[in-house]
Structure formats: structure tokens, C-alpha cells
Amino acid sequence: MASKILDIDLADGPPGDLDGLTSYDKVFLIVRWKGRPLGQTQLNLVDGKISGLDLLNAASISAGKRLVMASLDDLPNISKPATESALPTCTVVVCTRDRVDDLRQCLDALCASKPEGSEIVVVDNAPPNDLTARLASEYPVRYVREERQGLNWARSRGAKEARGEIVIYVDDDVVVDPNWIDAMRRPFIDPGISAVSGLILPRELETLAQEYFENHFSFGLGFDRCEFKIPYIMPVMNGDVGVGASMAIRRRIINELRLFDIEMDCGTVAMSGGDTHAFYLLLSHGCRMIYNPDAVSWHRHRKEMAELKRTLFGYGVGFFVHLLRCLIQHGEIEAIYAGYSIYSYWLGKLWRSMHGDPFEPPGELLIQFLKGSICAPKAYIISRLRERAYLRGSNPVPKEGLCASRD
């Protein structure tokens, strides 16, 4: 099972017929108007072919009223260059560890579209070799080495090194659109906005694991701009706000609230959840956040089922470590309700999957998240001990795996 990613702009005219796609079962269609993303849909291929008329009909339906509004110029054209004096300065922080192939593609896209008033900082997290440093030397970026292993520590270091007013984070396995940097910082023209997240789409859907992730655990949050703030959202349950692979936050707020000075996310025993907890801290302090789908980036989903299982296991650990932190450290009683709601949701999906619901992923994937949640209390304790050890200048807690098996 595989889907061909097709990104079309209806302002360029109707799409033509497609053929020769015999290695694909479907088309994953992204619809735009003058660069602005408006919708997405999936279409079946017949003998590797699909007509332009079918593509046009599907595009029109998926974009809906957004297409009408855009075609009438009721929405601004994001391809129009921004006024540099109106946009705040920014630093793009790429946190990475020993993934030079991904990083090269990420930096190619960033450097090709870096506007004035911006800089790029590559934070190399506890590197096992000098490959990342050598690669970074080929680009107009600043290279920083952070010895404490963990994505959050890399994010924190990036904020401390940043010179721009806005810190824009992107993962090393993400490739951004040409206008992504400006789209991420444009909402900050409003001084009341504290953070922004962007639209993340799949770079490829070549394997069953990638299809499962995009169809059931996707980073995509839709094509409508949204604002989040109390009391319209529960801070502990902020899954609709965005993800750390494409987020921007005012540097002053990152450092004042110490958003990422926490032993969480990739490379730590918590495995994920650093962005979720940062969004909680922002919202609980009364900050306003924007989801801006104009800021488009493309994520490389994990290709193998074993990788996807590890990812979902990590999501389970990280999310429930986040809830434990909210409950124990911040006194958020809502964390209990959030935990109950998430368990009910995932157990419901598992029950439907085991009873043959074709719209649910395999139970073996859903079980990984639930297994991860069981390991969360131990992960929370270890993460807290490590944080205290860092303050003392040492780390006596062993780094052995959290659970013996994650498959």
C-alpha cells in the first residue's frame, strides 16, 4: 500500500490526467490557491491512472468554502513578500542528533528561503561523532553543541543561543515550504500572541507504517486558522494546538517560563511530550497561541512498523509523564480527567479494532501507546531525579531502558 503525494495549486489552472503511477494505490492530494493550503483528500488510482477531472472535483470538494473565499481574494496571497520592517526578527532552531541525511534536506530547504532578519542555529544534541558539525559547516548557520542528551535540553540551549525575538523550532526530519519562516513569524505582529504552530503534512507515504501514521496518528490539524487561550481550551489537553516539529515562541517567554528546562522528549526516559508540556505551561500562564496552516512543512514519517511501534510507545510514556507533572508539580486536578479521557479513547479504538472495524489501525499499534502509559510513573520519577542531578552538576541515575520490551 502506497500513496503518491500530489501538491496542486488551482490558481495555476485545472490539473491534468495522471498515469504511470502503477506502484501506487492512491493519490494523497494537497489543494492550494496561490500558495495557501486549503484542503486535502485521498483518491484511488485505477491501473496507476486518474483523470484531471476527478482530481479537480475532489480538490473542489476538499477545499470547500475556503477555495471560494481564496478565489475571490478575500484571503491574502501568502506568496506576496512580507514587509520586513513589520515582522519580528527570528532564530530558526534545528535540534538534531546523528541524522545527517535528514538534516541536509532540512537545511537545504531552510537556507534556500531564509529571509532577512532571521538566522539558523543547529543544536547538536550529545553527538556521538563530528558528522553533524562537518555538515553544518557547509551552510550559513551557527553550530552549537549541547552535551545533555534530550530534545528539550537542545531546545532550551537553542533559545539561550538565539538572537531573534522569536524562536522557531523545526525537527531535522522536516522539510519546510519556501514561505514557512515568514508564515511562522507573521502572527507575532500582534504583540499579544505568544506562540504559533504550523501545518505539518507527510513528505511521503511509501509504506504501510507511513500510511497508518498519517491516517490514524497524523500531525495534521486542518486548514483553518485557530486561536487558543483559556478558558476555551483545557491546558493539560492541548493536542489540537500543534506539535514541536513546527512551532514558534517568543524568546523572552521561553527563557522566563523555562519552558524546556525539563527532562522530557526524545533522548530522555520520558521519550516524548516536551512540546505538549510547554504548550500547557504557556496556556496555563494565560498566553494566546495561534495555529497557522499557512506555515506548511513536510514530515518524514517512520517507514517501518517497528519504528512506528516505538514511536507510539514513546507517545504513551511522554503524554502520561506530562499529566503526572501537571498533577503532582502544578496541582492540576484536570489531569486526572484528561488521563481518564485518553484511556477511554484509546481503549475504545482498541475494542473496535479487535472487532474488525476497518477504520481503526491494528490493535498491535494501539497497544503500544497503552503499554507506554503504564511505564509513565517510573519515567516520571527517573526524569525528576535527573533534573535534580543536573542542578547538582552530576547525573547518577542510570540510563538503562525504561521497559524491557516495547514491541
N, C-alpha and C positions, 0 to 999 in steps of 0.2 A: 504494500500500500504506500503510495507516494502522491504528493500534490505539487503541481507546478505553481510557484508564486508568480502572479501576474499583477503588475502595478500599472494601472492605466489612468490617464488624465483625460476626461471627457471634453475639456476645453480644447484639446488638440484634434477633436473630431471623433467620430464613431470608431470603435475598434474593428479590425479586420478579422477574417477567418483564421483559425489556428489549426495546424495539423502537424504531423510528425512527432507528436508527444506520446509515442507508444509506451514509453517507460513510466508514464504517469496514469493514475486512475482518475484524478480530479484536478481542477484548477482552483487555487486559492486566490480570489480576486480582491484586490485593493482598489477602491474607486476614489479619484480625486477630481477637483476642479481648480485649475490654476495653482496647483501645488498643494492645496488644502485637502487633507484626507476627510472623506465624507462617509465611508462605509466599507464593509467587507462582506463577502459571501463565498460559498463553495459550490462548484458546479461539476457534474460528472462529465467525463470525456467518453466518447464513443469511438473506439478504434484510434485513439490518440487525436481526435478531432473535435472541434466545437466551432460553431458559426459565429460570425461577428454580431449577427442579430441577437443570438442567445446571450452573448456577453453584454450587449447594450441593454437588453431587457433586464437582465439580472443586476447590472450596475445601477440602473434607474430605480429599481425596487429597493435595493440595499441602501442607496444614498437617500432616497425618500425626499422629504421636505428640505433637507439640508442642500440637496442639489438644486432645488428650485430657488432657494434663497441665494446660493452662491452664484448661480447663473444670472440672477437679477442684480448682482453686485451689492446685495445687502450685507454681505460679509466682505471684509477687506481681503485683498490678494496678498498672501504671505510671501510671494516671490518678489514683492516690491521691497527694495533695500530699506532697512530701518534707518532712522536718523540717529547717528552715532551719539550725538550730544544728549539725546533723550534717554538712552539706555545706560544702565549702571555698568561699571566695569565688572569683569568676572574672571574667575580662575576655573578652568576645567580640570578636575582631578580624576586621573585614571589609576585605580588601585589594581595591582596585578601581582601575580606570583607564578613564575616559571611557566608562562603560556605565551611564548614569543610569537607563535604563528597567529594566534588571535590578536595579540597586542599590535602586531604590524598592520593588520587590516583596520583595527580601531584607529590607530594613529594616522594611517593614510587618509581616512575619511575626515578626521578632526582637523588635521593640518591643511587639508585642501580647502577647508571652508572657514578657517579661523578668522574672525573679523577683528578690526582694530578695537582696542580696549579690552582685549582678552589675552589670557595666557594658558598654557597647558602644563600641568605638573604630573609626572609619572611617579607614583609611590610604589616602590618595590618592597613587598612585604616579606621579611625574613627570607631573602633569596638563598637558594642552595648553590647558586653559581652566578657568574657575571654576564649571562646571556642577555638579560633584560637591560642591564646597564649599557652593554655594547649596542643593542638595538636602539635604545633611547638616544644615544649619541648621534644617530643618523637623522634625527628630526629636530626641529626648532622647539624643543621642550626643555623643562627643567626636570632633572632626575633627583629623586630623594629616596634614601634607603631607610626603612623603618624595621628595626630588628624584632620588635614584639610581634609575634605571629597572631594574625587575626584581622579580618577585614575591617572591623570597627576601629582598631588601632591605626590602620592605614588611613581610614577616613579622617580620624582625628588629627593625624600628622599632616594630612593634606590641607585641612582647614588652618592649621597653625602656620603652614608654609605659604598659604595663599596671600596674594596681594590685592585681588579684586574684592569689590563689595559683596559679590555673590559667588558662592562656591557651587559649581555644577559637577555632580558626580555621574560618572558613566562606567559601567563594567567593561573589562577588557575583551569580553566576548560579544560586544555590541558594536555595530556599525551605524553611524548617525547620518541623517539626511543633511544636505548642504546648508539648510537654514536652521538646523537644530539649535545651535548655540544662541542665536538671536531669539528664537521662539521660546527657549527656556528662560531667558532673562527679561523678555518683554513685559510679562505681568508685574515685574518688580518696579515698573514705572510708578505703580501705585505704592506709596510708602507703607500702606497698611498690610501688604502681602509679605508673609514671612517665608513661604516655601512653595515650590512648584514641582509638579511631576509631569512626565510626558507619556505619549502613546508608544508602546512597545509592540512591534509586530515580529513574526517569525522570519528569519533570514532564509530558512529552507525547511521543507517538510519532506525529507527523503526517506525516512524510516518510520516504522510503526511507533517507536518510542516518541519521536518528534510529533507525530500525529496525535498520540494520546495526550501529550503535554499541552499542545495548542488547543485541542478540543475540550479538555476537561480541567486543566490547571493553568490556563493562559494568563500571561501578564497583561493582556489587552483589557482596557477599561472603557472602551467605547469611543465615540466620535463627537460627544457633546462636552463642551467646556463646563466644569463644575467648580463650585467653591465649597470649602469645608470649614466649619467652625462650630464651636459649642454654641447653642445646645442642639444643633441639627445633626450631630454625629456623636456617637459614643467613643471617646478617645481610645479605649482599650480595644475596640473593634474597628480598625481603620483600614481594612483590606481594600476598600474602594478608593482610597486616597492615591495610591501609587506604589511603586517599588523602587528599591535603591539603585537598580540598574540605570535609571534615568530620573534623577531628582536634583533640585537646586534649592539652596537655603542661604539666607543672609549669613555672612561670615560672623558677624558680631553675635548673632543668636546662637550659632553652633558653639562658639567658644564660651559664651556666658552660661548657657544651659549645659555645657559639656555633653552634648547630645551623643557623642560616640565614644566617650571615655568609659566604655562598658565592655566587659569580656563577653562579646556575643558575635554571631555571624560566622561566615566561612573561616576555617582555620582555628576555631576555638571549639571547646567542648559543647557549646550551645548550637553550633553548626549553621544557624540562620537567625533571623529575627532582629538584627540590628537596626534595619530600616523601620520595621514595624514599631520598635520601642522608641525610636527617635520621633516618629510621627506622633506617637502617644504623648511624649513629652511636649512637643510643640502644641498639640491641640489642648492638652490639659493646662497649659500656661496661657490659653486664650489666643493663640496665634491663628491667623487666617491662612488657608492653603488653597492653591489652585491646581486643578488638573487641566492641562492644556494639550489637547490632542494635536494641535498644530506642530508640536515638537515630536517629530517622528524618528524613531530609532528601530534597529533590527537586531534581534537577539538570536544567537545560535543555540537552539535547544539541544539537550543531550541526545546523542544518536542511539545509544544502546539502552536496552531495558534495564541492565544492571545499574547504569548511571542514573536512570530515571528513578529507580527504586531508592538509591542512596539519597537523591535529591528530596524525594517525598518524605523519607525517614527524617532527614535534616529539617524539613519544614515542620514536622510534628514536634521535634525536640525544641526548635527555636521558638515556635509560637507559644508553647506552654511554658518555656522559660520566661518569655515576655510576660505572660499572665501572672506567673509567680512573682516576678519583680513588681508588677503593678499592685498585687495584693499585699505582699509582705513589706516591701520598701515604701510604697506610696499609699497604702491603706485603701486601695480601690476595691470596694466590695463588688462593683460591677464585673470584676474579673471572674468571679465565681459564676455569674450568669453567662458571661462570654464563654467560659470553658464548657459549661453545660450545653450551650447552643451549638458550639463547634462539634462536640462529641455527638450530639443528636444528629447534626447534619451529616457527618461522615459515616456514622453507623447506619443512617437511612440509605445513603448511597451504597454502602456495602451490602445491605439487605437486598436492595433492588438489583445490584449486580449479581449476587449469588442466585437470584431468582430469574435470571436471564434477561434483564432489561437491556436492550441493545443500545440505549442512550447513556449507559454508565460504563466507565472503564473497568478493566478486570479487577476482581477483588484483591488479587495479589498486590496491586498497586495501592489500593486504598488501605490495606492492612499496614503498609509501611508507615503511613502517617500516624496511625493509631499506635503502632509499636514505638515510634519516636516519642509520642506524648507520654508514654509510660516511663521513658528514660529521662524525662524533663526534670523531675525533682533532684535526681542525682547530679544532672548537668548544672542546675541552678546552684547547688551547694559548691560544686567544684569551681564554677565561674566566680562566685563571690570570694572564695579563698584565694583565687589567683589575683583578683583585683586588689585585695588587701596585701598580698605578697608584693605586687608591683609597687605599692606605696612604701613598702619596707625596702625596696631595692633588690628583691630576690623573688624566685618563684619555686618554692619547694614542692608544689603539688605535681605529682607525676602526670605525664602526658599520654598515658595509655588510653586505648579506645574506650568509649563510653559503654558500649554493649558488645558482647562477643560476636553477635551476628546481626546484620542489617538486611539480609535478603529473605 
